[in-house]
Amino acid sequence: MQPSERSASQPTGKRRLRRGLVVVALITVTWIGWSVRGALLPFMVGAVLVYLLAPLVGIYERLIPFRARFPSLTRTMAILATYITAAAIVAGVAMLFVPPLVRQTSEFVQAAPGYWRAVNAYVNGWLAEYEANVPAGVRAQIEGALGSLWSMALGAIQRAMRLTFGAVGAAIGFFSAVVLVPFWMYYVLKDSSRALQWFYGLWPESWRPDVQAIVRIIDRTLAAYIRGQLLLGVIIGVAVGVAMWAIGLTQPIVLGLIAGVLELVPILGPILTFIVIALVALATDPSKLLWVGLAFIIIQQLENNLLVPRVHGYVVEMNPAVVMVLVVTGGALWGIPGMVIAVPLAAVSRDIFRYLYRRWSDPVSTQTVQPEFASTGKSSPANGS
């Protein structure tokens, strides 16, 4: 090999080594994160809180007059002001809702066995009528089909519970992480821009525009979905709580909280909420069951036709049939957390696929594709707001 050829091949060889090193590092970090995923749950919650607090940090940062002279101090003051504001909001909500919530939760837990007995009595009455009026041959076919469905559902539930609660051994790390999360959030909010620049520097220079575009896609989609889904949970929780209070059902705050939490599970969440509340109505006052059903129809119509398209419909852009398949698949793979993350994960994957497909389809598409994903807003943690 001539000296000129050797000198020309050395940079290429070094670039390949760097690329391989980056790939190995990413695989290693992903494997470690997946192995200790149970202990990392508090940090996942912290990441959600970062997305929620980042816009407020940006607002406070813009209000500080000396931000141009002392950017680091400005960022720190904005984060501390955001923490104080969030703590004040949480304290105000707690003072207003926690006492009745604790009381109604206690009542709900104490009354749950009675609810079950009442529902069981109704079911037994229906079964008696069913056995008296349905021929034995038809009953055998129906019960065989229901038995198969129940076995499949029970197996899925057991797998979901094992996947959801299988990280009990990581309890010490979990509680340690809970203590560290507020400090971790501070450094994420403060140094996210610097960390991103370091991350971009790991990649070859020719790859960096595409890596930056993919990070913007992930940041934009996740931020919009998280904020939108939590906003939907709050709105639906309040609406269900008010509706159950107006109907006269017991523990309306607890029922609203259940509705808000289950709203995080796309498609299946509202169905599960209706089942829970319908059982409560059946156990306490069956005459209110019709009103409960009517209230849910109205709330779901408002959600599907008014709230979802405006809150995050433009981010997900998926047919409900596809969402149902994703939710079931996520639950089969990763339990309850999988049901929650399946839709945003699919949305992010879809948008990255679109970008790369267009990027690699046309050699000059960098100028036309990247601007499509360039606007994420200054409030996003990924761009160091």
C-alpha positions in Angstrom: 0.0 0.0 0.0 1.4 3.4 -1.0 1.8 6.1 1.8 -0.9 8.2 0.2 -3.4 5.3 0.2 -2.5 4.4 3.8 -3.1 8.0 5.0 -6.4 8.1 3.1 -7.6 4.8 4.6 -6.8 5.7 8.2 -9.5 8.4 8.6 -12.0 6.0 7.1 -11.0 3.2 9.5 -11.2 5.6 12.5 -14.6 6.8 11.4 -15.8 3.2 11.3 -14.3 2.5 14.7 -16.1 5.5 16.2 -19.4 4.5 14.6 -19.0 1.0 15.9 -18.2 2.4 19.4 -21.3 4.6 19.4 -23.5 1.6 18.4 -22.0 -0.6 21.1 -22.5 2.1 23.7 -26.1 2.6 22.7 -26.8 -1.2 22.8 -25.1 -1.5 26.2 -27.0 1.4 27.7 -30.3 0.1 26.3 -29.6 -3.4 27.7 -28.8 -2.1 31.1 -31.8 0.2 31.2 -34.1 -2.6 30.2 -32.6 -4.9 32.8 -33.2 -2.4 35.6 -36.4 -1.0 34.2 -38.3 -1.5 37.5 -35.9 0.7 39.4 -36.1 3.4 36.7 -39.8 3.9 37.0 -39.4 7.1 39.2 -37.1 8.6 36.5 -39.7 7.8 33.9 -42.2 9.7 36.0 -39.6 12.5 36.4 -39.2 12.7 32.6 -43.0 13.2 32.3 -42.8 16.0 34.9 -39.9 17.5 33.0 -42.0 17.8 29.9 -44.8 19.4 31.9 -42.5 21.9 33.7 -40.3 22.8 30.8 -42.7 25.4 29.3 -43.0 27.2 32.6 -39.2 27.2 33.0 -39.0 28.9 29.6 -41.6 31.5 30.6 -39.7 32.4 33.8 -36.4 32.5 32.0 -37.7 35.0 29.5 -39.1 37.2 32.3 -35.7 37.6 34.0 -34.1 40.9 32.8 -30.4 39.9 33.1 -30.7 36.5 31.2 -28.3 37.6 28.5 -25.5 38.5 31.0 -25.9 35.5 33.3 -27.5 32.7 31.4 -26.6 29.9 33.8 -27.9 31.9 36.9 -31.0 32.8 34.9 -31.7 29.2 34.2 -31.2 28.1 37.8 -33.5 30.9 39.1 -36.2 30.0 36.5 -36.1 26.3 37.5 -36.3 27.2 41.2 -39.3 29.5 40.5 -40.9 26.7 38.6 -40.4 24.3 41.5 -42.0 26.9 43.9 -44.9 27.4 41.6 -45.5 23.7 41.1 -45.3 23.1 44.9 -47.8 25.9 45.5 -50.2 24.5 43.0 -49.9 21.0 44.4 -50.3 22.3 48.0 -53.4 24.2 47.0 -55.0 21.2 45.2 -54.1 19.0 48.1 -55.7 21.3 50.6 -58.9 21.4 48.5 -59.2 17.8 47.4 -57.1 15.5 49.6 -59.3 15.5 52.8 -62.5 14.5 50.9 -60.5 12.2 48.7 -59.0 10.4 51.7 -62.4 10.1 53.3 -64.1 8.8 50.2 -61.3 6.4 49.4 -61.6 5.0 52.9 -65.4 4.7 52.4 -64.9 3.1 49.0 -62.4 0.5 50.3 -64.7 -0.4 53.3 -67.7 -0.6 51.0 -66.0 -2.6 48.3 -66.9 -6.1 49.8 -70.5 -5.0 50.1 -70.5 -3.8 46.5 -69.1 -7.2 45.5 -71.8 -9.1 47.4 -74.6 -7.0 45.9 -73.3 -7.4 42.4 -72.8 -11.1 43.0 -76.4 -11.4 44.2 -77.6 -9.7 40.9 -75.5 -12.0 38.8 -76.8 -15.1 40.6 -80.3 -13.9 40.0 -79.6 -13.4 36.3 -77.9 -16.9 36.2 -81.0 -18.4 37.7 -83.2 -16.9 35.1 -80.7 -17.9 32.4 -80.8 -21.5 33.5 -84.5 -21.6 33.7 -85.2 -20.0 30.3 -82.3 -21.2 28.1 -82.2 -24.8 26.8 -79.4 -27.0 28.1 -77.8 -27.5 24.6 -77.6 -23.8 23.9 -76.2 -23.2 27.4 -73.4 -25.7 26.8 -72.4 -23.9 23.6 -72.5 -20.5 25.3 -70.7 -21.6 28.4 -68.0 -23.3 26.3 -67.3 -20.2 24.3 -67.3 -18.0 27.4 -65.0 -20.4 29.1 -62.5 -20.2 26.3 -62.7 -16.4 26.3 -62.3 -16.3 30.1 -59.2 -18.6 30.0 -57.6 -16.3 27.4 -58.4 -13.2 29.3 -57.2 -14.7 32.6 -53.9 -15.7 31.0 -53.4 -12.3 29.5 -54.2 -10.7 32.9 -51.7 -13.0 34.7 -49.0 -12.2 32.1 -49.7 -8.5 32.5 -49.5 -8.7 36.3 -46.2 -10.6 36.2 -44.7 -8.1 33.8 -46.1 -5.1 35.8 -45.1 -6.2 39.2 -42.1 -8.5 38.4 -39.6 -5.9 39.5 -40.2 -6.3 43.3 -36.6 -7.1 43.8 -35.6 -3.6 42.7 -37.5 -2.0 45.6 -34.4 -0.5 47.3 -33.3 1.1 44.0 -36.8 2.3 43.4 -37.2 4.2 46.7 -33.7 5.6 46.4 -34.6 6.8 42.9 -37.7 8.5 44.3 -35.5 10.6 46.6 -33.2 11.5 43.8 -35.8 12.4 41.2 -36.3 16.1 42.1 -32.5 16.7 41.9 -32.3 14.7 38.7 -35.1 16.8 37.2 -33.2 19.9 38.1 -30.1 18.9 36.2 -32.1 17.7 33.2 -33.9 21.0 33.0 -30.6 22.9 33.5 -28.2 21.0 31.4 -30.3 19.4 28.7 -28.9 21.6 26.0 -25.3 20.8 26.9 -26.1 17.1 27.2 -27.6 17.1 23.7 -24.6 18.9 22.2 -22.4 16.2 23.8 -24.7 13.5 22.4 -24.6 15.0 18.9 -20.8 15.1 19.1 -20.7 11.4 19.4 -22.0 10.9 15.9 -20.0 11.5 12.6 -20.5 15.0 11.4 -22.3 13.8 8.3 -24.9 12.1 10.5 -25.5 14.9 12.9 -28.3 16.7 10.9 -30.3 13.5 10.7 -29.6 12.7 14.4 -30.8 16.2 15.4 -33.9 15.8 13.2 -34.8 12.5 14.8 -34.3 13.9 18.3 -36.6 16.7 17.4 -39.2 14.2 16.2 -39.1 12.2 19.4 -39.2 15.3 21.5 -42.0 16.9 19.7 -44.2 13.8 19.6 -43.6 12.7 23.2 -44.0 16.2 24.6 -47.3 16.8 22.7 -48.7 13.3 23.6 -47.7 13.4 27.3 -49.2 16.9 27.9 -52.2 16.1 25.8 -52.9 12.8 27.5 -52.5 14.2 31.0 -54.8 17.1 30.1 -57.3 14.6 28.9 -57.0 12.7 32.1 -57.7 15.8 34.2 -60.6 16.9 32.0 -62.3 13.5 31.9 -61.6 12.9 35.6 -63.3 16.1 36.5 -66.2 15.5 34.1 -66.8 12.0 35.4 -66.6 13.1 39.0 -69.0 16.0 38.5 -71.4 13.8 36.5 -71.4 11.1 39.2 -72.0 13.7 41.9 -74.9 15.1 39.9 -76.4 11.6 39.5 -76.0 11.0 43.3 -73.5 8.1 43.2 -71.4 7.5 46.2 -67.7 8.6 46.3 -67.7 10.7 43.2 -64.2 12.1 43.8 -62.8 8.5 43.9 -64.7 7.6 40.8 -63.4 10.7 39.0 -59.8 9.8 40.1 -60.3 6.3 38.7 -61.6 7.8 35.4 -58.6 10.2 35.1 -56.0 7.5 35.8 -57.6 5.0 33.4 -57.8 7.7 30.7 -54.0 7.2 30.3 -54.8 3.8 28.7 -56.1 4.6 25.2 -59.4 3.1 24.0 -59.6 0.6 26.9 -59.4 3.1 29.7 -62.9 4.6 29.2 -64.4 1.1 28.9 -62.7 0.0 32.2 -63.9 3.1 33.9 -67.5 2.5 32.8 -67.3 -1.1 34.0 -66.1 0.0 37.5 -68.6 2.8 37.9 -71.5 0.6 36.5 -70.7 -2.0 39.1 -70.7 0.6 41.8 -74.1 1.9 40.6 -75.4 -1.7 40.3 -74.4 -2.4 43.9 -75.7 0.8 45.4 -78.7 1.9 43.4 -79.5 0.0 40.2 -82.0 2.7 39.2 -79.1 5.0 38.5 -77.3 2.6 36.1 -79.2 4.1 33.1 -78.1 7.6 34.1 -74.5 6.5 34.4 -74.6 5.0 30.9 -76.1 8.2 29.5 -73.5 10.3 31.2 -70.7 8.2 29.8 -72.2 8.3 26.3 -72.2 12.2 26.5 -68.7 12.4 28.0 -67.3 10.0 25.3 -68.9 11.9 22.5 -67.4 15.2 23.8 -64.0 13.5 24.2 -63.9 11.8 20.8 -65.4 14.7 18.8 -64.1 17.7 20.6 -61.2 17.0 23.0 -59.1 14.3 21.4 -58.8 16.0 17.9 -57.8 19.2 19.5 -55.6 18.0 22.3 -53.3 15.4 20.6 -55.1 14.0 17.6 -52.8 15.7 15.2 -49.8 14.0 16.9 -51.1 10.4 17.0 -53.1 10.5 13.7 -54.0 6.8 14.0 -57.2 5.0 13.3 -59.0 3.7 16.5 -58.7 0.2 15.1 -54.9 0.5 14.9 -54.9 2.0 18.4 -56.8 -1.0 19.8 -54.3 -3.4 18.3 -51.4 -1.4 19.7 -52.9 -1.3 23.2 -53.5 -5.0 23.3 -50.0 -5.7 21.9 -48.4 -3.4 24.4 -50.3 -5.1 27.2 -49.2 -8.6 26.0 -45.6 -7.5 25.8 -45.1 -5.3 28.8 -48.2 -5.4 31.0 -50.0 -2.2 32.1 -47.1 0.1 31.3 -47.0 -1.4 27.8 -50.6 -0.4 27.3 -49.8 3.2 28.2 -46.6 3.6 26.1 -47.6 1.5 23.0 -49.4 4.4 21.2 -46.8 7.1 21.7 -44.0 4.7 20.9 -45.8 3.7 17.7 -46.3 7.4 16.8 -42.6 8.2 17.3 -41.5 5.1 15.3 -43.9 6.1 12.5 -42.6 9.7 12.3 -39.0 8.5 12.3 -39.8 6.0 9.6 -41.4 8.8 7.5 -38.4 11.1 8.0 -35.8 8.4 7.1 -37.9 7.1 4.1 -38.1 10.6 2.6 -34.5 11.4 3.5 -33.1 8.4 1.8 -35.5 8.6 -1.2 -34.1 11.8 -2.5 -30.5 13.0 -2.3 -31.6 16.6 -2.0 -34.4 16.0 0.5 -32.4 17.3 3.5 -33.6 20.8 2.7 -37.2 19.7 2.4 -37.6 17.0 5.0 -35.8 18.4 8.0 -37.7 21.7 8.3 -40.9 19.7 8.6 -39.6 18.4 12.0 -37.6 21.4 13.0 -40.2 23.3 15.0 -40.5 21.9 18.5 -41.0 25.1 20.5 -38.6 26.7 22.9 -40.3 25.0 25.9 -39.1 21.6 25.0 -36.5 20.0 27.2 -34.7 18.5 24.3 -33.7 21.9 23.0 -32.6 23.2 26.3 -35.4 25.6 27.1 
